[in-house]
Amino acid sequence: MTAPLRLRLDSAALTSNWRHLAKLSGSAACGAAIKANGYGLGAREVARRLAGAGCRDFFVATWAEAAALTDLGLTVSVLHGLRAEDPLDAPFARPVLSTAEQVARWKPTGRVCDVMVDTGMNRLGVSVEEIGAGLLDGLAIETLLSHLVSADEDVPLNARQLADFGALRGRTQAKRMSLANSAGIALGADYHFDLTRPGIALYGGWQRTGHDAIRQVATPEAQILQRRRVRAGDTVGYNAIWTAPVDSEVAILNLGYADGYLRCFSDKGLATAEGVTLPLIGRVSMDLTAIDVTALPALREGDWVAMSYKLPETAALSGLSQYELLTGLGPRYDRIWA
Ligand SMILES: *Cc1c(COP(=O)(O)O)cnc(C)c1O
């Protein structure tokens, strides 16, 4: 059964984005953040395509996300570390340890892990002082990670984090070091270390000069459930926030805020069909959205329209972040890869 809502996904754009970021990463390896179901696109499908392009290091948030990828035979790191409830012997992933308690829990296994060190985010990570005091001694560390606070802005904190992280070189047994996310890659070679970890730019996010070659990957498309004529003075949708200025033709789309197309698109969002831009009218409701199709007399019930979803522009229009625009896309889309 097909859904009346689909997400068109462009494989060539995804792998082209990864190759571009890998090239920008210079001699550093380029991994991929595929947490939150591959930023909403579908982690398994994203991971398979990136692995095919040569990506070898994958990052998820939780063990459940890692377990869903088991059969793909990937190297997966779990960014949220190792709770008491998490497995010590899972063959399919390794933790990114971020507290002394987690280190104590993992060390007896003798198995390889990653470690997050905090250099200013004050979210997850052991401190530089703890490392100095020998917390990581005897641990088999593949990658020592830290995370940039404001890589998408030009602020002094970037250089300070770079210096604090760089000072750890050679001070742990970690085989590799990794600092940069998507925006961090564009900060320059100093930030690349041995491994970069892009997420949003893989999926079409643009944050900095240097991301210019990044292509859109995901486009929501919704089916028209009904076409109707509204008379001048009639209103459309909840709370009647849109009134037809003249007699108008309206199409009702199978798309709503339950699909991540949030209410901030009300009276603002844009769709396209046959190369014509169609404005969204009235309030986005849970499962339905209306657009003005007066410009396209032939568009009818059962036809599909594409929602305008270029991430930087759509973020500016809606006030949502590029990350929210993708991770909010729900389970009701058929995800169709071309
Ligand atoms: C999500 C995440 C990334 C990827 O960040 P983007 O801004 O999407 O490129 C990298 N590293 C860590 C630790 C993350 O949590």
The ligand as an SDF file (V2000), in Angstrom:
LIG
                    3D

 15 15  0  0  0  0  0  0  0  0999 V2000
   25.4470   15.1910   15.5190 C   0  0  0  0  0  0  0  0  0  0  0  0
   26.9120   15.1850   15.7410 C   0  0  0  0  0  0  0  0  0  0  0  0
   27.8030   15.4260   14.6860 C   0  0  0  0  0  0  0  0  0  0  0  0
   27.3470   15.8920   13.3280 C   0  0  0  0  0  0  0  0  0  0  0  0
   27.0340   17.2730   13.4130 O   0  0  0  0  0  0  0  0  0  0  0  0
   26.5110   18.1130   12.1490 P   0  0  0  0  0  0  0  0  0  0  0  0
   26.4230   19.4980   12.6690 O   0  0  0  0  0  0  0  0  0  0  0  0
   25.1820   17.5520   11.7930 O   0  0  0  0  0  0  0  0  0  0  0  0
   27.5000   17.9530   11.0650 O   0  0  0  0  0  0  0  0  0  0  0  0
   29.1560   15.2640   14.9460 C   0  0  0  0  0  0  0  0  0  0  0  0
   29.6020   14.9290   16.1830 N   0  0  0  0  0  0  0  0  0  0  0  0
   28.7690   14.7340   17.2260 C   0  0  0  0  0  0  0  0  0  0  0  0
   29.3290   14.4020   18.5600 C   0  0  0  0  0  0  0  0  0  0  0  0
   27.4040   14.8720   17.0470 C   0  0  0  0  0  0  0  0  0  0  0  0
   26.5800   14.7060   18.0950 O   0  0  0  0  0  0  0  0  0  0  0  0
  1  2  1  0
  2  3  1  0
  2 14  2  0
  3  4  1  0
  3 10  2  0
  4  5  1  0
  5  6  1  0
  6  7  2  0
  6  8  1  0
  6  9  1  0
 10 11  1  0
 11 12  2  0
 12 13  1  0
 12 14  1  0
 14 15  1  0
M  END
$$$$
